[in-house]
Amino acid sequence: MKQKMSITIEKSIINKIEDKVDSGIFRNKSHFIEYAVNQLLRSQNE
C-alpha cells in the first residue's frame, strides 16, 4: 500500500526530475522519487 508523504527539495533538483518525467522516462515525480530511493536502499545493502 502506498502512503502519501511531503518532502522539500531544491528547485534545481525538481527541474531535473521534471525533465526526466517530460521525456517519458518516468510516469511522474513520485515514480522518479520512489525509483531513486529504491536504488539508494539497494546500494546501501550491498
PDBQT receptor file of N, H, CA, C and O in Angstrom, charges set to zero:
ATOM      1  N   MET A   1       0.843  -1.177   0.000  1.00  0.00    +0.000 N 
ATOM      2  CA  MET A   1       0.000   0.000   0.000  1.00  0.00    +0.000 C 
ATOM      3  C   MET A   1       0.892   1.246   0.000  1.00  0.00    +0.000 C 
ATOM      4  O   MET A   1       1.846   1.338   0.772  1.00  0.00    +0.000 OA
ATOM      5  N   LYS A   2       0.579   2.170  -0.847  1.00  0.00    +0.000 N 
ATOM      6  H   LYS A   2      -0.196   2.096  -1.475  1.00  0.00    +0.000 HD
ATOM      7  CA  LYS A   2       1.352   3.409  -0.915  1.00  0.00    +0.000 C 
ATOM      8  C   LYS A   2       0.791   4.409   0.085  1.00  0.00    +0.000 C 
ATOM      9  O   LYS A   2      -0.404   4.426   0.380  1.00  0.00    +0.000 OA
ATOM     10  N   GLN A   3       1.692   5.239   0.595  1.00  0.00    +0.000 N 
ATOM     11  H   GLN A   3       2.662   5.225   0.355  1.00  0.00    +0.000 HD
ATOM     12  CA  GLN A   3       1.312   6.250   1.568  1.00  0.00    +0.000 C 
ATOM     13  C   GLN A   3       1.858   7.598   1.118  1.00  0.00    +0.000 C 
ATOM     14  O   GLN A   3       2.992   7.690   0.648  1.00  0.00    +0.000 OA
ATOM     15  N   LYS A   4       1.067   8.620   1.259  1.00  0.00    +0.000 N 
ATOM     16  H   LYS A   4       0.146   8.545   1.641  1.00  0.00    +0.000 HD
ATOM     17  CA  LYS A   4       1.473   9.961   0.850  1.00  0.00    +0.000 C 
ATOM     18  C   LYS A   4       2.429  10.554   1.887  1.00  0.00    +0.000 C 
ATOM     19  O   LYS A   4       2.279  10.348   3.091  1.00  0.00    +0.000 OA
ATOM     20  N   MET A   5       3.433  11.309   1.370  1.00  0.00    +0.000 N 
ATOM     21  H   MET A   5       3.555  11.477   0.392  1.00  0.00    +0.000 HD
ATOM     22  CA  MET A   5       4.359  11.998   2.264  1.00  0.00    +0.000 C 
ATOM     23  C   MET A   5       4.782  13.309   1.613  1.00  0.00    +0.000 C 
ATOM     24  O   MET A   5       4.706  13.452   0.393  1.00  0.00    +0.000 OA
ATOM     25  N   SER A   6       5.214  14.239   2.403  1.00  0.00    +0.000 N 
ATOM     26  H   SER A   6       5.275  14.122   3.395  1.00  0.00    +0.000 HD
ATOM     27  CA  SER A   6       5.628  15.544   1.909  1.00  0.00    +0.000 C 
ATOM     28  C   SER A   6       7.119  15.725   2.143  1.00  0.00    +0.000 C 
ATOM     29  O   SER A   6       7.624  15.418   3.223  1.00  0.00    +0.000 OA
ATOM     30  N   ILE A   7       7.837  16.233   1.110  1.00  0.00    +0.000 N 
ATOM     31  H   ILE A   7       7.426  16.482   0.233  1.00  0.00    +0.000 HD
ATOM     32  CA  ILE A   7       9.270  16.479   1.235  1.00  0.00    +0.000 C 
ATOM     33  C   ILE A   7       9.596  17.853   0.664  1.00  0.00    +0.000 C 
ATOM     34  O   ILE A   7       8.805  18.430  -0.083  1.00  0.00    +0.000 OA
ATOM     35  N   THR A   8      10.755  18.365   1.017  1.00  0.00    +0.000 N 
ATOM     36  H   THR A   8      11.397  17.897   1.623  1.00  0.00    +0.000 HD
ATOM     37  CA  THR A   8      11.233  19.644   0.494  1.00  0.00    +0.000 C 
ATOM     38  C   THR A   8      12.524  19.373  -0.287  1.00  0.00    +0.000 C 
ATOM     39  O   THR A   8      13.461  18.764   0.229  1.00  0.00    +0.000 OA
ATOM     40  N   ILE A   9      12.553  19.839  -1.545  1.00  0.00    +0.000 N 
ATOM     41  H   ILE A   9      11.792  20.334  -1.964  1.00  0.00    +0.000 HD
ATOM     42  CA  ILE A   9      13.697  19.585  -2.427  1.00  0.00    +0.000 C 
ATOM     43  C   ILE A   9      14.056  20.892  -3.141  1.00  0.00    +0.000 C 
ATOM     44  O   ILE A   9      13.179  21.687  -3.479  1.00  0.00    +0.000 OA
ATOM     45  N   GLU A  10      15.341  21.097  -3.363  1.00  0.00    +0.000 N 
ATOM     46  H   GLU A  10      16.053  20.451  -3.088  1.00  0.00    +0.000 HD
ATOM     47  CA  GLU A  10      15.808  22.274  -4.104  1.00  0.00    +0.000 C 
ATOM     48  C   GLU A  10      15.131  22.356  -5.471  1.00  0.00    +0.000 C 
ATOM     49  O   GLU A  10      14.920  21.336  -6.126  1.00  0.00    +0.000 OA
ATOM     50  N   LYS A  11      14.797  23.553  -5.893  1.00  0.00    +0.000 N 
ATOM     51  H   LYS A  11      14.968  24.383  -5.361  1.00  0.00    +0.000 HD
ATOM     52  CA  LYS A  11      14.116  23.767  -7.177  1.00  0.00    +0.000 C 
ATOM     53  C   LYS A  11      14.932  23.223  -8.347  1.00  0.00    +0.000 C 
ATOM     54  O   LYS A  11      14.365  22.677  -9.294  1.00  0.00    +0.000 OA
ATOM     55  N   SER A  12      16.240  23.365  -8.292  1.00  0.00    +0.000 N 
ATOM     56  H   SER A  12      16.700  23.808  -7.523  1.00  0.00    +0.000 HD
ATOM     57  CA  SER A  12      17.082  22.862  -9.395  1.00  0.00    +0.000 C 
ATOM     58  C   SER A  12      16.960  21.349  -9.542  1.00  0.00    +0.000 C 
ATOM     59  O   SER A  12      17.000  20.828 -10.657  1.00  0.00    +0.000 OA
ATOM     60  N   ILE A  13      16.812  20.645  -8.430  1.00  0.00    +0.000 N 
ATOM     61  H   ILE A  13      16.779  21.068  -7.524  1.00  0.00    +0.000 HD
ATOM     62  CA  ILE A  13      16.639  19.192  -8.483  1.00  0.00    +0.000 C 
ATOM     63  C   ILE A  13      15.262  18.853  -9.031  1.00  0.00    +0.000 C 
ATOM     64  O   ILE A  13      15.120  17.929  -9.831  1.00  0.00    +0.000 OA
ATOM     65  N   ILE A  14      14.251  19.593  -8.606  1.00  0.00    +0.000 N 
ATOM     66  H   ILE A  14      14.367  20.344  -7.956  1.00  0.00    +0.000 HD
ATOM     67  CA  ILE A  14      12.894  19.376  -9.120  1.00  0.00    +0.000 C 
ATOM     68  C   ILE A  14      12.865  19.572 -10.631  1.00  0.00    +0.000 C 
ATOM     69  O   ILE A  14      12.219  18.806 -11.344  1.00  0.00    +0.000 OA
ATOM     70  N   ASN A  15      13.556  20.587 -11.117  1.00  0.00    +0.000 N 
ATOM     71  H   ASN A  15      14.082  21.209 -10.537  1.00  0.00    +0.000 HD
ATOM     72  CA  ASN A  15      13.615  20.823 -12.565  1.00  0.00    +0.000 C 
ATOM     73  C   ASN A  15      14.206  19.629 -13.306  1.00  0.00    +0.000 C 
ATOM     74  O   ASN A  15      13.720  19.250 -14.371  1.00  0.00    +0.000 OA
ATOM     75  N   LYS A  16      15.256  19.040 -12.739  1.00  0.00    +0.000 N 
ATOM     76  H   LYS A  16      15.651  19.348 -11.873  1.00  0.00    +0.000 HD
ATOM     77  CA  LYS A  16      15.877  17.872 -13.364  1.00  0.00    +0.000 C 
ATOM     78  C   LYS A  16      14.930  16.674 -13.345  1.00  0.00    +0.000 C 
ATOM     79  O   LYS A  16      14.856  15.921 -14.316  1.00  0.00    +0.000 OA
ATOM     80  N   ILE A  17      14.210  16.501 -12.245  1.00  0.00    +0.000 N 
ATOM     81  H   ILE A  17      14.270  17.113 -11.456  1.00  0.00    +0.000 HD
ATOM     82  CA  ILE A  17      13.228  15.417 -12.151  1.00  0.00    +0.000 C 
ATOM     83  C   ILE A  17      12.135  15.618 -13.186  1.00  0.00    +0.000 C 
ATOM     84  O   ILE A  17      11.749  14.674 -13.876  1.00  0.00    +0.000 OA
ATOM     85  N   GLU A  18      11.633  16.843 -13.297  1.00  0.00    +0.000 N 
ATOM     86  H   GLU A  18      11.947  17.610 -12.737  1.00  0.00    +0.000 HD
ATOM     87  CA  GLU A  18      10.580  17.145 -14.267  1.00  0.00    +0.000 C 
ATOM     88  C   GLU A  18      11.045  16.909 -15.697  1.00  0.00    +0.000 C 
ATOM     89  O   GLU A  18      10.250  16.491 -16.539  1.00  0.00    +0.000 OA
ATOM     90  N   ASP A  19      12.311  17.167 -15.986  1.00  0.00    +0.000 N 
ATOM     91  H   ASP A  19      12.957  17.507 -15.302  1.00  0.00    +0.000 HD
ATOM     92  CA  ASP A  19      12.860  16.877 -17.314  1.00  0.00    +0.000 C 
ATOM     93  C   ASP A  19      12.766  15.389 -17.623  1.00  0.00    +0.000 C 
ATOM     94  O   ASP A  19      12.406  15.004 -18.736  1.00  0.00    +0.000 OA
ATOM     95  N   LYS A  20      13.091  14.547 -16.633  1.00  0.00    +0.000 N 
ATOM     96  H   LYS A  20      13.383  14.860 -15.729  1.00  0.00    +0.000 HD
ATOM     97  CA  LYS A  20      13.010  13.091 -16.825  1.00  0.00    +0.000 C 
ATOM     98  C   LYS A  20      11.566  12.653 -17.032  1.00  0.00    +0.000 C 
ATOM     99  O   LYS A  20      11.289  11.788 -17.863  1.00  0.00    +0.000 OA
ATOM    100  N   VAL A  21      10.648  13.245 -16.281  1.00  0.00    +0.000 N 
ATOM    101  H   VAL A  21      10.873  13.947 -15.605  1.00  0.00    +0.000 HD
ATOM    102  CA  VAL A  21       9.221  12.925 -16.428  1.00  0.00    +0.000 C 
ATOM    103  C   VAL A  21       8.739  13.370 -17.808  1.00  0.00    +0.000 C 
ATOM    104  O   VAL A  21       8.062  12.613 -18.503  1.00  0.00    +0.000 OA
ATOM    105  N   ASP A  22       9.083  14.589 -18.202  1.00  0.00    +0.000 N 
ATOM    106  H   ASP A  22       9.633  15.204 -17.637  1.00  0.00    +0.000 HD
ATOM    107  CA  ASP A  22       8.652  15.124 -19.503  1.00  0.00    +0.000 C 
ATOM    108  C   ASP A  22       9.180  14.300 -20.673  1.00  0.00    +0.000 C 
ATOM    109  O   ASP A  22       8.532  14.208 -21.715  1.00  0.00    +0.000 OA
ATOM    110  N   SER A  23      10.363  13.699 -20.499  1.00  0.00    +0.000 N 
ATOM    111  H   SER A  23      10.890  13.774 -19.652  1.00  0.00    +0.000 HD
ATOM    112  CA  SER A  23      10.933  12.894 -21.583  1.00  0.00    +0.000 C 
ATOM    113  C   SER A  23      10.340  11.487 -21.630  1.00  0.00    +0.000 C 
ATOM    114  O   SER A  23      10.645  10.710 -22.535  1.00  0.00    +0.000 OA
ATOM    115  N   GLY A  24       9.490  11.161 -20.652  1.00  0.00    +0.000 N 
ATOM    116  H   GLY A  24       9.242  11.792 -19.917  1.00  0.00    +0.000 HD
ATOM    117  CA  GLY A  24       8.797   9.881 -20.661  1.00  0.00    +0.000 C 
ATOM    118  C   GLY A  24       9.527   8.755 -19.941  1.00  0.00    +0.000 C 
ATOM    119  O   GLY A  24       9.071   7.612 -19.956  1.00  0.00    +0.000 OA
ATOM    120  N   ILE A  25      10.645   9.066 -19.316  1.00  0.00    +0.000 N 
ATOM    121  H   ILE A  25      11.015   9.995 -19.304  1.00  0.00    +0.000 HD
ATOM    122  CA  ILE A  25      11.401   8.036 -18.609  1.00  0.00    +0.000 C 
ATOM    123  C   ILE A  25      10.640   7.570 -17.363  1.00  0.00    +0.000 C 
ATOM    124  O   ILE A  25      10.664   6.388 -17.020  1.00  0.00    +0.000 OA
ATOM    125  N   PHE A  26       9.970   8.502 -16.694  1.00  0.00    +0.000 N 
ATOM    126  H   PHE A  26       9.951   9.462 -16.972  1.00  0.00    +0.000 HD
ATOM    127  CA  PHE A  26       9.176   8.197 -15.505  1.00  0.00    +0.000 C 
ATOM    128  C   PHE A  26       7.756   8.706 -15.696  1.00  0.00    +0.000 C 
ATOM    129  O   PHE A  26       7.531   9.681 -16.413  1.00  0.00    +0.000 OA
ATOM    130  N   ARG A  27       6.788   8.038 -15.047  1.00  0.00    +0.000 N 
ATOM    131  H   ARG A  27       6.971   7.246 -14.464  1.00  0.00    +0.000 HD
ATOM    132  CA  ARG A  27       5.377   8.423 -15.184  1.00  0.00    +0.000 C 
ATOM    133  C   ARG A  27       5.083   9.776 -14.555  1.00  0.00    +0.000 C 
ATOM    134  O   ARG A  27       4.295  10.562 -15.081  1.00  0.00    +0.000 OA
ATOM    135  N   ASN A  28       5.729  10.038 -13.418  1.00  0.00    +0.000 N 
ATOM    136  H   ASN A  28       6.369   9.400 -12.991  1.00  0.00    +0.000 HD
ATOM    137  CA  ASN A  28       5.502  11.276 -12.678  1.00  0.00    +0.000 C 
ATOM    138  C   ASN A  28       6.631  11.458 -11.668  1.00  0.00    +0.000 C 
ATOM    139  O   ASN A  28       7.522  10.614 -11.572  1.00  0.00    +0.000 OA
ATOM    140  N   LYS A  29       6.596  12.550 -10.918  1.00  0.00    +0.000 N 
ATOM    141  H   LYS A  29       5.872  13.236 -10.996  1.00  0.00    +0.000 HD
ATOM    142  CA  LYS A  29       7.670  12.821  -9.960  1.00  0.00    +0.000 C 
ATOM    143  C   LYS A  29       7.710  11.773  -8.848  1.00  0.00    +0.000 C 
ATOM    144  O   LYS A  29       8.789  11.398  -8.389  1.00  0.00    +0.000 OA
ATOM    145  N   SER A  30       6.554  11.307  -8.420  1.00  0.00    +0.000 N 
ATOM    146  H   SER A  30       5.678  11.612  -8.793  1.00  0.00    +0.000 HD
ATOM    147  CA  SER A  30       6.520  10.272  -7.384  1.00  0.00    +0.000 C 
ATOM    148  C   SER A  30       7.201   8.993  -7.859  1.00  0.00    +0.000 C 
ATOM    149  O   SER A  30       7.929   8.351  -7.102  1.00  0.00    +0.000 OA
ATOM    150  N   HIS A  31       6.961   8.630  -9.114  1.00  0.00    +0.000 N 
ATOM    151  H   HIS A  31       6.369   9.152  -9.729  1.00  0.00    +0.000 HD
ATOM    152  CA  HIS A  31       7.597   7.443  -9.686  1.00  0.00    +0.000 C 
ATOM    153  C   HIS A  31       9.116   7.614  -9.668  1.00  0.00    +0.000 C 
ATOM    154  O   HIS A  31       9.836   6.686  -9.298  1.00  0.00    +0.000 OA
ATOM    155  N   PHE A  32       9.604   8.775 -10.059  1.00  0.00    +0.000 N 
ATOM    156  H   PHE A  32       9.019   9.528 -10.360  1.00  0.00    +0.000 HD
ATOM    157  CA  PHE A  32      11.041   9.047 -10.044  1.00  0.00    +0.000 C 
ATOM    158  C   PHE A  32      11.606   8.921  -8.630  1.00  0.00    +0.000 C 
ATOM    159  O   PHE A  32      12.613   8.244  -8.425  1.00  0.00    +0.000 OA
ATOM    160  N   ILE A  33      10.969   9.564  -7.659  1.00  0.00    +0.000 N 
ATOM    161  H   ILE A  33      10.151  10.114  -7.826  1.00  0.00    +0.000 HD
ATOM    162  CA  ILE A  33      11.466   9.553  -6.277  1.00  0.00    +0.000 C 
ATOM    163  C   ILE A  33      11.464   8.132  -5.725  1.00  0.00    +0.000 C 
ATOM    164  O   ILE A  33      12.427   7.716  -5.079  1.00  0.00    +0.000 OA
ATOM    165  N   GLU A  34      10.388   7.386  -5.974  1.00  0.00    +0.000 N 
ATOM    166  H   GLU A  34       9.607   7.724  -6.498  1.00  0.00    +0.000 HD
ATOM    167  CA  GLU A  34      10.315   6.006  -5.489  1.00  0.00    +0.000 C 
ATOM    168  C   GLU A  34      11.441   5.158  -6.100  1.00  0.00    +0.000 C 
ATOM    169  O   GLU A  34      12.085   4.376  -5.401  1.00  0.00    +0.000 OA
ATOM    170  N   TYR A  35      11.668   5.318  -7.392  1.00  0.00    +0.000 N 
ATOM    171  H   TYR A  35      11.145   5.953  -7.960  1.00  0.00    +0.000 HD
ATOM    172  CA  TYR A  35      12.750   4.595  -8.072  1.00  0.00    +0.000 C 
ATOM    173  C   TYR A  35      14.106   4.966  -7.462  1.00  0.00    +0.000 C 
ATOM    174  O   TYR A  35      14.909   4.088  -7.149  1.00  0.00    +0.000 OA
ATOM    175  N   ALA A  36      14.355   6.259  -7.295  1.00  0.00    +0.000 N 
ATOM    176  H   ALA A  36      13.703   6.973  -7.549  1.00  0.00    +0.000 HD
ATOM    177  CA  ALA A  36      15.645   6.729  -6.779  1.00  0.00    +0.000 C 
ATOM    178  C   ALA A  36      15.894   6.231  -5.355  1.00  0.00    +0.000 C 
ATOM    179  O   ALA A  36      17.008   5.821  -5.028  1.00  0.00    +0.000 OA
ATOM    180  N   VAL A  37      14.881   6.263  -4.521  1.00  0.00    +0.000 N 
ATOM    181  H   VAL A  37      13.976   6.596  -4.787  1.00  0.00    +0.000 HD
ATOM    182  CA  VAL A  37      15.032   5.795  -3.139  1.00  0.00    +0.000 C 
ATOM    183  C   VAL A  37      15.295   4.293  -3.118  1.00  0.00    +0.000 C 
ATOM    184  O   VAL A  37      16.140   3.820  -2.358  1.00  0.00    +0.000 OA
ATOM    185  N   ASN A  38      14.576   3.544  -3.948  1.00  0.00    +0.000 N 
ATOM    186  H   ASN A  38      13.889   3.928  -4.565  1.00  0.00    +0.000 HD
ATOM    187  CA  ASN A  38      14.813   2.097  -4.027  1.00  0.00    +0.000 C 
ATOM    188  C   ASN A  38      16.243   1.794  -4.462  1.00  0.00    +0.000 C 
ATOM    189  O   ASN A  38      16.881   0.898  -3.911  1.00  0.00    +0.000 OA
ATOM    190  N   GLN A  39      16.751   2.534  -5.447  1.00  0.00    +0.000 N 
ATOM    191  H   GLN A  39      16.233   3.263  -5.895  1.00  0.00    +0.000 HD
ATOM    192  CA  GLN A  39      18.129   2.333  -5.914  1.00  0.00    +0.000 C 
ATOM    193  C   GLN A  39      19.120   2.615  -4.786  1.00  0.00    +0.000 C 
ATOM    194  O   GLN A  39      20.077   1.865  -4.591  1.00  0.00    +0.000 OA
ATOM    195  N   LEU A  40      18.889   3.689  -4.051  1.00  0.00    +0.000 N 
ATOM    196  H   LEU A  40      18.111   4.298  -4.209  1.00  0.00    +0.000 HD
ATOM    197  CA  LEU A  40      19.779   4.042  -2.940  1.00  0.00    +0.000 C 
ATOM    198  C   LEU A  40      19.744   2.963  -1.855  1.00  0.00    +0.000 C 
ATOM    199  O   LEU A  40      20.792   2.562  -1.349  1.00  0.00    +0.000 OA
ATOM    200  N   LEU A  41      18.564   2.499  -1.501  1.00  0.00    +0.000 N 
ATOM    201  H   LEU A  41      17.713   2.825  -1.913  1.00  0.00    +0.000 HD
ATOM    202  CA  LEU A  41      18.446   1.465  -0.472  1.00  0.00    +0.000 C 
ATOM    203  C   LEU A  41      19.130   0.169  -0.905  1.00  0.00    +0.000 C 
ATOM    204  O   LEU A  41      19.789  -0.484  -0.097  1.00  0.00    +0.000 OA
ATOM    205  N   ARG A  42      18.976  -0.205  -2.174  1.00  0.00    +0.000 N 
ATOM    206  H   ARG A  42      18.440   0.326  -2.831  1.00  0.00    +0.000 HD
ATOM    207  CA  ARG A  42      19.642  -1.403  -2.677  1.00  0.00    +0.000 C 
ATOM    208  C   ARG A  42      21.156  -1.262  -2.614  1.00  0.00    +0.000 C 
ATOM    209  O   ARG A  42      21.854  -2.202  -2.234  1.00  0.00    +0.000 OA
ATOM    210  N   SER A  43      21.665  -0.091  -2.985  1.00  0.00    +0.000 N 
ATOM    211  H   SER A  43      21.098   0.672  -3.294  1.00  0.00    +0.000 HD
ATOM    212  CA  SER A  43      23.122   0.112  -2.975  1.00  0.00    +0.000 C 
ATOM    213  C   SER A  43      23.668   0.111  -1.544  1.00  0.00    +0.000 C 
ATOM    214  O   SER A  43      24.824  -0.249  -1.326  1.00  0.00    +0.000 OA
ATOM    215  N   GLN A  44      22.861   0.504  -0.587  1.00  0.00    +0.000 N 
ATOM    216  H   GLN A  44      21.921   0.797  -0.764  1.00  0.00    +0.000 HD
ATOM    217  CA  GLN A  44      23.289   0.513   0.814  1.00  0.00    +0.000 C 
ATOM    218  C   GLN A  44      23.361  -0.905   1.383  1.00  0.00    +0.000 C 
ATOM    219  O   GLN A  44      24.082  -1.147   2.352  1.00  0.00    +0.000 OA
ATOM    220  N   ASN A  45      22.617  -1.843   0.785  1.00  0.00    +0.000 N 
ATOM    221  H   ASN A  45      22.032  -1.645  -0.002  1.00  0.00    +0.000 HD
ATOM    222  CA  ASN A  45      22.581  -3.218   1.274  1.00  0.00    +0.000 C 
ATOM    223  C   ASN A  45      23.644  -4.094   0.633  1.00  0.00    +0.000 C 
ATOM    224  O   ASN A  45      23.760  -5.268   0.987  1.00  0.00    +0.000 OA
ATOM    225  N   GLU A  46      24.412  -3.565  -0.288  1.00  0.00    +0.000 N 
ATOM    226  H   GLU A  46      24.318  -2.612  -0.575  1.00  0.00    +0.000 HD
ATOM    227  CA  GLU A  46      25.437  -4.377  -0.983  1.00  0.00    +0.000 C 
ATOM    228  C   GLU A  46      26.678  -4.521  -0.155  1.00  0.00    +0.000 C 
ATOM    229  O   GLU A  46      27.634  -5.168  -0.583  1.00  0.00    +0.000 OA
TER     230      GLU A  46
